[in-house]
């Protein structure tokens, strides 16, 4: 499957990986579900530094929204505990035809 074919399916919650690239062993991508974190929750977030939380509290209604993020999730011999980071496709990923549903 080509990368262009998976974009709409990421919106539907499907997960994908490349199968012929050794660099993709134990990895997959998924689109995060857009969320708004309410102002009263932002100060308790453990994923933001205190200074950022304080600054966000001075903006708008103090909430924070995130959207349009694709995560690369990895769990393999090098990283036995699953972790996630942002994913930006490379040109190789974009033109590859070895994508498959997880």
HUNORJO-V512024 format. One record per helix or strand. SS is the DSSP state (H for helix, E for strand). FROM is the first residue (numbers start at 1). LEN is the number of residues. If there is no record, write none. Layout:
<<SS FROM LEN> <SS FROM LEN>>
This chain:
<<H 3 9> <E 16 3> <H 22 3> <E 27 5> <E 35 3> <H 39 4> <H 50 7> <E 64 3> <E 70 7> <E 79 8> <H 91 5> <E 99 3>>
